Amino acid sequence: MAPNKVVICGVNTSKLPLLTEKEKEALFARMDEGDESAREEFIKGNLRLVLSVIQRFTGASDESADDLFQVGCIGLIKALDNFDRTMNVKFSTYAVPMIIGECRRYMRDNNSIRVSRSLRDIAYKAIYAKEMLTRKNDKEPSIEEIAKEIDVPKEDIINALDAIATPMSLYEPVYQEGQDTLYLIDQVSDKTNKEENWVENLSLRDAMSRLDKREYNIIKLRFFEGKTQTEVAEEISISQAQVSRLEKNALKTMKNYLK
């Protein structure tokens, strides 16, 4: 047995294949032609990606590596089924947030402290309303505003949010530099959030032409090359807070143009 061999779900992780970008493109071409074996080969070639994602959960969770690996594979398959190659985004950039989301959903639903369905529904409605109102008003809403938005008593919202521990708003502030606030969503390359879906699903040529050179470059690096705000900040030599502010301004400009 190899000294570094680790077996998860009967898979020797030391022997997992690693596909090059050229190999991925060739497999995509075969899948487009209906080759089912290419799909299976692609999934196997990305199991290392699943392994790298679940490693961040294994130390902070009582869930077994086998279970998390299987759940992560579900996220990988969902990512493959929904991946749009026309947007010129790397598959790994798109897949990682979906794998993470699948793992978090599993750990939340498998928590030993069971939360009733009604409480979970209220909590998720409140979280969604909070994110929507934050985007709409450029500030975090109060419990009263959330209660009015979803027509639920504020006491019920507080109880529901207290009952769930894992879910967290993507617009939770994590750092502040002067007047620039960084949110959790700014730290992840998550292709499932609404702003990025908006970017991917609309024709951007005319809207992006309205941006100045620096804003254009930030949008290109963030949404078409899949870079984090930290990576963009290092590349164009400004602070991450400035990248966050310029990115939000650019998206607002583009949305206003396309209304």
N, C-alpha and C positions, 0 to 999 in steps of 0.2 A: 504493500500500500504506500502511495506517495506520502511524504511527511506533511504536506500542506493540503491534503485531500479533505474536502468538506462535502458531505453528502446531504442534500436537501431534496425531499420528495423522491428519493432514489436517483437523483441526478448528481453526478460527480462534478462539482462546480469548477474544479481545476481544469476540466476538459471542455468547458463551454466554448463554443466558437465565437469569434468576433468578426463581424462583417465590415468590410470597407464601404465607403460611400458608393464606389463603383459597383460593388457586388449588390448593394441594396437597390440601386437603380435597375440592374439587370433583373433582379427578382420582381420588382414592381412591374417591369415590362412583361414578364411571364405571367404575373397575376392578372394583368389587364387582358391577357389572352385566355384567361380561365384556367390556368395551371394551378390546381389545388396543392400539388407538391411544393410549388414555389412559396405559397402562403405558409405552409408548415415549416419550410426551411427558413423563411424570414423570421418567424416567431422564435424558432430555436436559436437563430443567430442574434436575437436581442434579449435572451434570458440573462445575460450579464447585466443588462440595464436594470432588469427587475431586481437582481441580486444586490446591485449597488444602492437601489432605493430602499429595500427592506432593511438594510443594515442600520439605517438611521432610526428604525423603530425597535429593533430586537433588544437593545439595551434599556429602552425606556418603557417596555411593555412586557406583560406576562405571557403574551401570545407566543406560540411556538413558531420557529422559523419556517417549518413546513407549511403551516397554515397561512402565514403571511406571504410566503412565496407563491402559493396557489392563488391567493387573492390578487397578488401583484400581477400574475399572469393574466388574470381576467382583465385588469386594467390595461395591460399591453395589447390584448386582443381588441378591446374596445377602441383603443387609440388607433390601431391599424384599420379598423372598420370605418372610422370617421376621419382619417387623415386625408387632407386635400393637398396633393403635390403641386398644384398650380400656384400655390402661394409662396413657393420657394423658401419654405421653412424646414429646417432639419427635423427628421422624424423624432429623434431623441428629445428635442426641445418641446415638441408637442406631446410626446408620450409620458415624460416624467411626471408632470402634474396630474395626469389621469391615473397613473399608477399610485401616486401618493394619495390622491383622493379616494381611490378604491380601498387602500389600506386603512385610512382614517375612518371611512364609513364602516368598515368591518369591525374595527376596534370599538367604535362608538356603539354599534348595534349589538356587539357581543359583550358589552360591559356587564359585569356581575350585578351592578346596581341598575335594575330595570326601570326605565322611565316610560310612563304610559304613552300611548300613541297620541292622545289628545294634547298632552303637554309638549311632546316633540313637535307636533304640527304648529302649535302656537309659537314655540321658540323659533322654528325655522321661518315662519311668516314674519316674525319680528326682526330676525337677522336680515332677511331679504329687504324688508321695508326700510331698515336702518341704512343699508347700503344704497338703496334707491334714493332716499331722501338726502343722503350725504352727497351723492353725485348731483342731485337736482339743485340743492341749496348751498353747496360748497361749505357745509359745516355739519358737524355731527348733531343729529336730532335728539331731542329730549325723549324720555319715556312717554310723556304726555303726547308728543307729536306722533310717535310710533303707534301708541294706543288709538289715536284718532284715525290714523291711516288704515289700520287693519280692523278697526271697530271691535277692539277687545279691551276689557278693563286693564288698567296699568298694573294692578296687583297681580292679575293672571300672567301678564307678560313677565314680571319680575320673578314670579315663582317658576315659570317655565324656563327662563334663562338660567336660573339657579340650579335647575334640575339636570341640566346638561353641562358637562365639563369640557368635552373635547372641542365642539364647534367654536369657531372664533371668526369674527368679522374680518374680511379681507381689508377693511378700511380702519382697522385698529391702529392707532398711532404707535410707532415703535422708536422714533427718533425725531428730534426737532433741532434745526439749525437756524436761528433767527426767526424769520417769518415762514420758513419752509418746513413743512411737516412731512416726514416719510411714513408711509403706511405699509402694512404687511404685504399688500398686493404688489408694492414696488420692489419687493425682494425676491419674487418668484417669477419664473417664466411659465405662466399658467395660461394655456390656450383655451381654457373653458370659460374665462371671465368675459363679461359682456363687452367691455371695451375692445378686447382683442378680437372677439368674434365680429364685432362691428368693423374693425380694420380689415379683417380677412375677407369679409363677405361683400364689400362694396368696391366699386371702381374708384381707385385712389389717385389716378394720374392727375386729374384736374385739381382735386383737393390739395394734394401734396405740392402742386406748383404754386400754391398761395403761401407756402411757408418760406421763412428765410432760410439761408443755407445751413445754419446750425440746427434749427428745428428739423429741417428735412433730414439731416444726417442722423439725428437722434432717433427719429421715427424709423428710418431705414435700419439702423443697427439694432434697435429694440425688437421690432416686429417682423422684420424680414431676415435678420441674421440670428435672432433668438438670443441676443446678449442681455445680461442683467444690467441694472442701472450702475452697479459698481464697475462692471467691465466698460460700459460706455463712458463713465466719468474718467476712468484711467486713460481711455483711448483719446478723448478730446480735451483732456487736461482741465476739467472743471470739477466742482464738488458733486457728490451724489445728490445732495439737496437741490442743486441747480438743475441737474438732469431731470429730477422729478418735476420741478416747477415748469421747465421748458417743455417737457413731454406733455404735461396736462394742458398747457396753453396751446400746444400744437394740435392735440386731439380736439380741443374745444373749437379752434379755428376751422378745422376740417369738418366737424359736425355741423357747425353753423353754415358753412358753404353748401353742404349737401342736403340741408333741410328743404 
